[in-house]
Amino acid sequence: MQLRFLLFYGFFTAFNVLSAQADVDSSKIHLEDVTIDFLFNYYEQDGNHSPVTGGQGTESLTNTAPSLLVNIPIDTNRYINYNGGVDYYTTASSDNINNPYLQVDHVSSASASDFRMYSNVGYKQTNGVKNTSYAANLGVSFEFDVSSVSVGAAYAKSSKDKNKEFSIKGSYFFDSWKLIYPIEHRNGTTSILDNDQRHSLSLSLVESWVMNKRMNASVNVDLVMQQGLLSTPFHRVYFNDYNQDEFGNILGDTASLINSQVEQLPNTRFKIPIGVRWNYYLADFMRVNLYYRFYYDTWNVLGNTAQIELPLVLTKYLRVYPFYRFHHQTDADYFAPFAEHDGSVPPSFFTSDFDLSGFTSHRMGLGLSIAPLFGIFNFTTQKKGNKNMLKSIDLRYSHYRRSDGLVANLYSLGLSYAIKR
């Protein structure tokens, strides 16, 4: 209940400040516009390696996610920002938490569909003389099985000519989980996992350069430490001491599936992603954006990601940007597919979550941005005669395909609105 109160309190606080700032006398000082961004995302996926049913079973999922971002200048160097939204998702795999036998006529679990709500309020202050900025934020989120609180702080320093900038950002997340086990493991007060909390600390370092009129680049290094509950309580794992046919289907009495195990993973994980961006203007109408990231963690997952984006200016107000992203990673030390963990000598840690498997993936898509110089739609307020406008409309579609058979589509709509001061 406290998290819900904080969520809605943050939302209404942002809009109360927004209303108050609209009445500030700006005759002596020019204030930047208040910007409001409405985002709407729809995501759908399907596959056949659900960790809820041990790495074999439907991964069908849909997620509808509207969100709101508000940035409010208090004066020329102080800002308040708000970010909040709701995710409504339906997932057939989570519905199988209460179905160990993959039957059709089972009682649906409460997690077949649910909401995630989140809210984040931040503050930023800049110093034009010292070319520095400071920021801090506080966030909360909750859904049916986990609630989270986060805090963060950031610092940035630019060179005198504004061509270089160094920034550092730190974040802390505290997650509290309900230990919802698969139905066959709910034995009264028996506790399978010894922790229901997760702590995550991250530190991000970014150095960026404007090299010349056509080229800029940046390097970022992230350090992430997680401690606590890192496995998911309702993920099943099956071992290879079951009789199977050539297609991997269990043979014999299905009651033997009661011997499934709950996913077990180490309670610490350290991640190191290192990324490089390079942007180059080939011409006034075309830019090349390149990105590469190397990833390593202490579960022995190694990843390489490369992306190219080609923004094209078609007219003064219309821009398209096709993009392609390739990713390859190795599997974690504790991963094995459905019923392939060694049942004769069970390991201490085990998972059949294909997110921790070795795979390659491809993401490709197209974005469209409509942003006329004087806005798409604007009107003048009667009180001050200021012009408010709908600045831009952004549409984006991407298709994702993974070597383990997972396929997904993402549709996005963004509306950017400005309130003149």
C-alpha positions, 0 to 999 in steps of 0.5 A, a space after each residue: 500500500 505504501 508503494 502505491 501511495 508513493 507511486 501516485 503521490 509522485 505522479 500528482 506532485 509532478 503535475 502540481 509543480 507543472 501547474 504552479 510553474 505555468 503561473 511563474 512570471 517569465 517577463 524578467 527571465 526566459 524559461 525553457 519549455 515544459 516538455 511532456 512525452 507520451 509513449 505507447 509500446 505494444 510488445 508480443 512474443 512467442 517461443 517454446 522454451 518457457 522456464 516456467 515449465 522447465 525450458 519446454 513450453 509456450 513463451 507466448 506473451 503480450 505487453 501493453 505499456 503506456 508511459 508519461 515523461 514530464 520535464 519541468 524547468 523551475 528556473 534557468 538551471 533547475 529542473 524537475 522530471 517525472 517518469 511513470 507508467 503501467 505495463 499490462 501483460 498476459 503470459 501463457 507461461 506464467 499461467 503454467 505455474 499451477 500446471 506441472 503436467 502441461 494439461 489444458 484443463 487446469 485451474 488458471 493461476 493469478 499471474 496469467 495477466 497482471 499489471 506493473 506500475 512504476 513511478 520515478 521523480 528526479 531533480 537536476 541542477 546545472 551550473 553554466 559557469 563551471 559547466 557541471 550538472 547534478 541529478 538525483 532521482 527516486 523511484 518505486 514499482 510493484 507488480 503481483 510478485 515483486 515490489 521495488 524501490 530505487 534511488 540514483 544520483 549523477 554528475 557531469 562535467 563538460 569542457 569549456 568549449 562543450 566538446 567533451 563531457 564526462 559523466 558518472 551515475 550511480 543507482 541502487 535498487 531494492 527488490 522484495 519478492 513473494 516466493 511463489 513456487 510451482 504448485 507441486 512445491 507448495 508444502 505449507 511453510 517449507 522454504 526452498 529459497 533462503 532469500 526473498 530480497 535482491 540488492 542491485 548496485 550500478 555505476 556508469 561512467 561515460 566519456 563523450 567527444 565532439 571530434 569535428 562538425 561531422 563526427 562524435 563518439 562516446 565510451 561507457 563502462 558499467 559496473 553492476 553488482 547484484 546480491 540476494 535472490 537472483 533465481 525466479 521462484 516459479 521457474 522449474 528445472 527437470 533432470 535427465 533421469 526421466 525416460 524421453 522419446 526422440 522429441 524430448 517428451 516425457 514417457 511413462 507416468 506424468 506423476 513423475 514430474 512432481 520431482 521437478 526442482 525449483 531453479 537455483 542460482 548463485 546469490 551474487 552476480 557481477 556484470 561488466 558491459 563496455 560500450 562504444 558509440 560512433 556517429 558520423 554525418 555522411 551528408 546533410 540528409 544522412 547520418 551513420 550511427 554505430 554501436 558496439 558493446 562487450 559484456 561479461 559477468 561472473 556466471 561466465 556469460 560473454 556477449 557481443 552486440 553490434 548495431 547500425 542505424 541510418 537516419 535519413 532526412 527526407 524533408 525538412 520535417 520528415 525523418 526515417 531511421 532503419 536499424 539492425 542489431 546483432 547479438 551473440 552470447 555464450 551460455 551461463 555455467 548453470 544452464 542446460 535445456 529441458 531434462 538435460 541437467 545430470 540427475 545422477 549428480 545434481 549440481 548446486 546451481 541449475 536453470 533452464 531459462 533460455 535467457 541464460 543460454 548461448 544464442 544469437 539474435 537479430 533485431 531489425 526495424 524502421 522508425 519514422 519521425 515527424 517534427 516540423 520546425 513550428 510543430 505539428 499542431 499548436 494553439 495560443 493560450 488566452 492568458 499569456 498569448 503563449 504558443 503551445 505545440 505538439 512538437 513531434 510524432 514518432 513511430 517505430 517498429 522492430 522485429 526480433 528473432 533468436 536462434 532458440 526460436 523466440 520471435 517478437 515484435 515491438 510497436 511504439 508511438 511517441 508524442 512530444 508536447 511543449 508548453 511555452 513559458 
